[in-house]
Each structure stands twice: as C-alpha cells, then as structure tokens.
C-alpha cells in the first residue's frame, strides 16, 4: 500500500531572510498557533483552520468571485470586492475564480519533500553565510512529526535547521527535535515572566513554556543552540521588575544570548486582510530599550536589538 505523505499548512516561504537565525535563511511559516498574542505580527498564521485573505490592491473589479460564491458573501463596493465575513464559510471557491489574486487562501498544504526541494534551491547561500532553513509560524511545535521529517531531510542534504518557537507544546517532542544534530539554532520566545500577565496578552500562561525551556537549557549541547527572543510592548512587558526577573531566569539557566524585538504595527494591516481588527500598541522608547539592554548585559547576557 502506498503511504500518503504528511502535509502541513504553509502560509509562506520567505527567501533570503536575515532576521530568523544566523546567515541567509529560508523561513517556512506554518499555520496554526496555540497562543493568541494581541500584538502578533503574523495574525493570519494563528488560526488552525482555513482562512480567506483579501488583497484589495489586486482587485480589478471583474466580479467573477461574486458569481462563484454560494453564500452571497462578496460584493463590489466602489469597484473593489468586500467580504461579509459573517456569511463566508471559507469554502474558498472564490479563490479559484479570482485570477487577479485578490482573494487567496492564507495557507497551502505542502509535503516536507516539496518544502525541502524549494529551500534547497538556495543551499549555496547557506554554506557561504552559515545560514539554513528556519521553521516558524504560527507555531512549528504544533506539528512535531512534520517538523522532525523536515529536520531529517535537511540533515541528509547538509542543511542546518533553526527552530523558531514559543515553546508551548509537547516538551518531549521539543527536546527530541532540539537534540537532533541537524538543528543548529533555536529561537525561543520569552514574552513575559509573570504567568497572569502572560495569559492576559497571549491567551495562555507561561508555565509550560518556562518548564520546556528549563529542560532544554539543562542539556549543555542544546543550551548552546538557544537564543532567547523577547518581544517588547510598552507598558506590558518592558517594566524594570519584569526585565530583572527575566535576567535572573536566564542567569539561573545559563542562557547567554537574547534578542530584543520592539513592537511594530506590521500585523495591523494583516489582521484587516483576514477580516479582523488588531489592537495597536506602542513600542518601548529608545531609553527603555537601552535600559533593558544594560540590565541584561550586566547579567552577562549578549544582547541584540532587531528592527532598529
């Protein structure tokens, strides 16, 4: 009997990425995440189910999608398509009818082999820059068997893999994947040390996340792969007590690298395209970022700030 290959919903494949691990990388974004961070810059990757995305600037007003929709969820307004999300059942028949690409599915099912073949096209850049493939999301840990297959295929081709994870998932699977020699780097999020505040901003508390991180950090070989990533939102998780608590946790677990990610508004327009409204926050001030850097560096932690 022929075995049907595993697939996973992939929202995008970003080539020549330089912010998702060392060197030049191909970042694969899986759809589906157990967290619902209010500031998420990839909100279209959160939901595990299919979603329709509307790219209004591509709409040519032909109306073919209206004819294809069985629920009357589409209408032309001032020459552009608008979606009545309350009537849309995400059948995606409109996507097939829209040759302009204004209506699209957020993600497509891909096999590990298909993804690897695409990523391998840029393998020359990986070797020269110390790059490779980054598995991100959404949350890559939501589909551990598929990720393990990706790591295995990449290892066979001599391509290193970076895991970009919130850490919220099966700790055994995460430890097993992180232990694989094909995994060269791990980007691990710490969003907030306070469990109640963490739940307020993400929908889940941080106990599983911190437990999984402690387990990874207890293994010296895995610990050397880890860089902590800290999204920073003004007034939510950039206060001095929370930063000092984060620094103490990193010291206790001998974690020596951290990247600060100041809030940006990229996710706001993405939310609008899937029919949602995002909350708008403020990034920390430059003086706050400098203060956070100082606290961490004085604790012996190497600090980078992304996006400045």
N, C-alpha and C positions, 0 to 999 in steps of 0.2 A: 504494500500500500504506500502510495506517495504521500510523504508528510508535507502538510501545508506550512510554509514558513511563517514565523511570527511576524506581526506587523505592529507598528506604533504610530499614533497620530503625530505628525511633524508639522509644526507651524511655519518654520522657515529654516533655511540653511544659510548661514552668514559666512561668506568667504572673506579672507584677509582680515579677520578680526585681530585686534592687538590689545583688547581690554578684557579678554576672557582666559587669562593664563599667559605663560611666557611665549615669546616669539609670535610668528604669524600662525593663525589658527583658523580652522573651520569649525564654527559653533553650530550645533544642532539643537534646536529648541523643540522639546516635546510638549505636547498639550496636556494639561491636567496638573493641578497642584492642590494639596490638602490645606494650604494656607490661603487666606484672602487678605493680603496686605493692602491696607487702604491707599498706599502710595505706589502700588505696583506699576512698574514701567512696561510690563508686558501683560496687561489685564486680559487680553484675548487668549492668553495661554492658561488662565486659571481653570475655567470650566472643563470638566472631563468629556462633556458631550459635544456634538457638532454645533457649530455656530456660523451664522451668516455675517460677513463683514461687507460694509458698503463704502466704496471709494468714490465719493461723489464727483471728484475731479475727472474721473474717467468716463462718466456717464455722457452718452451722446443723444439721449432722449429718444431712442428708437421705439421703445415700448414693447419690445419682444418679450421681456421678462414679465410684463403685466399679463400677457396672454398665457404665459407658461404657469403662472401662479394659480393653484387650485383654490386658494383661500381668500383671494382678493386683498392680499396684504401689501400690495405695491400700488403706487400711484405716481403720476407725473405732476410735479409741483414746480412751476416756473421753469419748465424744461428739464428738470432733473428728477431722478427717481427718489422717492421717500418710502421707508419701510414702516408699516404698522406692526411693531413687534408683538403686540397683543394678539394679532391674527396669524402671525407667522408660526408654522410648526416645524421649521427648519428642514423641510423636505429637500431643499436645495435644487429644485427643478429650475428655478430662475437662474442659477449659476450656469447651467448648461445652455440656457437661452441667451446669456449675456456675452456676446463675442467681444465687447469692448473691455471686459474685465472689471466693470464697476461693481458687480456683485460676485463674491467669491466665498468659498469655504475657508474658514480660518486655518484648517489643517488638512493634510492628506495622509492616508495610510501608506507607510513605507516599510519595506523589509530592511533588516540590518545590512544585507548584501547590497541593496540599492544605495543606501546611505554611504556605505564604505566605498563603493565604486565612485561615487560623486566626490567624496572627501579626498580620495587617493589621487585625484587629478592634480592636486596641489602639493603632493608629497615632497616635491623638490624644494618648495619654500620652507617646509617643516624642518628638513635636515639642515638648511643653512641658517635658520634662526632659532632653533631649539623649540619650535612650535609643535603643533599636532592638532588633534581633534578635541573639542570641548563639548561635553554632553550637559545640556542645560534645560531650561523650561520656562514656565511650568516647573515641575519637579521631576528630575530624572529618576529619583528613588521610588517614584510611584510605579515604575515598570522595571524592577530589578532584573528579571530574566532576560529582557531585551537588552538592557544595558550590559549585562555580562556577556551576551553574544557580541555586542559591539566591541567591547574591550578585547575579546578573544580574536576577532577578525582583525582589529587594528594591530594587535601584538604580532600576529602572523605576518603582517605586512611591514613590520618595523616602525609603526606609527604610534607615538605616545598619546595617551588619553588623559585629559583633565576632567575631573568631576566637579560640577558646579551645583551645590546642593544646599537646601535649607536644613538638612539633617533630620527632617520629620518623616520617619518611615521605619521600615524593618531594620533594626540595628544589626542583626546577624547578617542580613544581605549586604548592608553597607560595609560592614567590616570585611566580609569576604571579597567584595568588589575592590575596596580600597587596598587590600593586601596583594592584589594581582600585580605582577611585575610590569604589566602594560600600563598601569595607572601611574603617571609620573607626578601629577599635581592634583590637589583638592582645594577648591574654593568653598569655604564653609561659612555660612551666614550666622552672625550673631546680631539679632535685631534689637533685643532689649533683655537685660538680665532679670528684670522683675517679671515674674510669671503672670501677674494680673495685668500689668501694663502691656505685656507682650500679647496677651489674649485680646485686649482692647483693640490693638492695632492690626492683628493678624487673624483673629478668629480662633486661635489655639494658644494654650500656654506653652512655655518653653522647656518643660521638664524632660520630655523625650529627646528634644534637640540637644540639650546640655548633657544628658546621660550618654547619648550616642557619641558626642564629641569627646567626652572624658574617656570613653572606651577606645576611640581611635588614637587619642593622644597618649594613652598608656603604652601603646606599641611604638617603639622608637623609630622603626622603619617607616611606619605610616605617618607618624608625627612630623617627620622631615618633609613630607609632601604637602602639609596643610598651610594654607594662608587664610586667615580669618578675614571675612568681609563684613563691614559694618555700615549698612545704610543709615544715614543720619537725617532726621527730620526735626526741625526746630520745635522745641518745647515738648517733644515726645520722648526722644531717647538721647538727646545731646546734653543732658544736665550733668554737672560735675559729679554728683554721687553715683549716677549710673555708669559713667565712664570710669570712675575709680573702681567700682565693683567689677567692671569688665576687665580692667587691667589686672586686678587681683586674681580673677579667674584664669586669665591667660598665663600669668606667672605660675600659679599653682599647677597648671597642666603643661608647663614648659613649652608653650606655644609662642613663637618668636616673631611672627610676621602678621601684619594687619594692613588691610586696605580700607580707607575711608571712602564712602560713596555718598556725597552730598545729594540731597533730594533734587530732582529735576521734574519738569512737567511733561516729559515725553509721553507718559501714559494717559494724559488727559484726552488728547485727540484720538488715541487708540480706543479709549472707552466709548467715545462718541460714535466711532465707526461700527461698534457692535451693539449700539442702542442703549448704552449705559452712561451714567453721569458720575465722573470721578470727583472725589474730594480734592481740593487744591491745598497744598501745604506750603511752607516756606523752607528753604534750605538754611542750614546754620550759617551764621555770619562768618566772615573770614577770621575774625578774632576768636570765635568759638572753635573753629577748625584748628587754628594754631594752638589753642589751649588744649584741645583733645590730643593733638599730636605730641605736645610736650608731656602730658600725663603718661601717654603710652611709651614714648621714647625714654623717659626717666625710669620706666619699669623694665627697660632693656628690650623693648619690642621695636622691630624695624617697621616703619610706617610709610605708606604711600597714600596719596590722595588722588583719586581718579576723577577725571572730568574737569579739572581746572586748567 
